[in-house]
């Protein structure tokens, strides 16, 4: 057995797992980025509000420094609250710091020009990361030139980092969960969906082992065609096997008699040509007859439709050559489009025997007609084939006789009619009928009807 | 008449050769397709009997090779498998008739005679030249209704001339077709036999059925 190819379930699960890892990974990445952006924007809004509040309460002191008159925000007065504020002059020296920044080691570097907003991320003495907004303001000092101050608010980013880490964890868990759910769902779905395949495998195994003789019914639509064809194949094979058995049995039985006769002669020591010859003749005709039966392919739904006209044209030409002494005029009334599911050798055999008889016993005029036969219960039409000749015809009493011959090997006689008997066997193998009648050409007409399906 | 027999089964081949010789034919035989194809291409044969199941080269291919090389002698096939498909295939390949095995020698002979008669252009079973009638089936010869007794060789000579009626047949051709290869060839012998045949067919010398064309050969008229 060749190296086993990975199972369908494995292939599908692998493919879907790959796709879901990529998709859920991308989704988690995008969601994470989006969340961080939103969270950061919220932080910036808080800082903006703080800076605006500071400007609103800021007053210019007598020494020219700018300080907030009141501090409304409680977090700015509580040390270690995580919210800080600072006002620096144009030189960058701190003019005022919120009480909350005491001992924090807050040191901002941004130097915005008047009207400019600068965000910066710095670390405090204890390693806490903070986000700071510095807004440059130009303040009227009343002494000529307005002074530029930098008003800053800063907030610890630690809660933000904690939050994004938590969200990232959630996202990762969600993506993993989704992936697992998809893969296991697919696996389960495939197991259920492919169950009929497992059943098919088992039933074929049963047929092989002889535990059942055909596949059961109730298959999904996708498999119904396969199982129907398999059943047809099995039935065809069984019929063929049956025919072989019968043939072998007939052959063995019918050979026994001449063998017994020969043995008797051997025993009696009277083995002369005259006595042996009829026994050998008999054995020969038995073998011929059974050989002819053995090669029949017989009908079956697996046969492809075969165009009917070309073999008839070939036969007519070949027979014209054989019967050159009487000019054969063979008229083919067969549509070119006509086809029927029959093994090509069987059809050649069937038509060959009919045409040969017509040429042999007729006066030379042969008419071959073929038509499709439609019936409501047939999806594919049957075939009507008739061969007429202008010979003496076959009398009503002989009609049955020529068809009966060859039914059993040891009763068959070589010569006239054997072709028809062989044809009849073939027609029966395809489930058809054969009948002999009078032709309007003056001779016999042989009509063969093969069923449709 | 010269026959080529291609048959690999020795008993069958020897029996065919022997009985064909008894029937007055000059016979060449081969047991395989390659040798047979060569013989059919080189020897001046009038008809071939070919078994389809030959070793070396299948009979069907031998026939195709002969026909492809322009050899036009009639061919009778012997086949053990008597399915129409095979018969049609062989006839399409260039064979002219078939006999299925096992067969009666008489059937082979009758078909050979019919093929020879047809290849000579005769469509009737009885050959006629003037007052001379020859029936290959019964090997009987009549002149103006009177039966004439001929020896085997005389009969073969007459049959050949009548099959080729209307054509000039040279003495060399007659030696080729009426003697086995190894026999001594002497055109005087042919002259002697033609002389005897003339006396038997036409004792009074009124009918002159066999015309002599000096230096070219003999001719019988085709009625």
Interface residues (C-beta under 8 A of the other chain):
Chain A: X284 X288 X292 X295 X311 X314 X315 X317 X318 X321 X322 X324 X325 X344 X345 X348 X349 X351 X352 X353 X356
Chain B: X82 X83 X84 X85 X87 X88 X91 X92 X96 X97 X98 X102 X114 X118 X123 X125
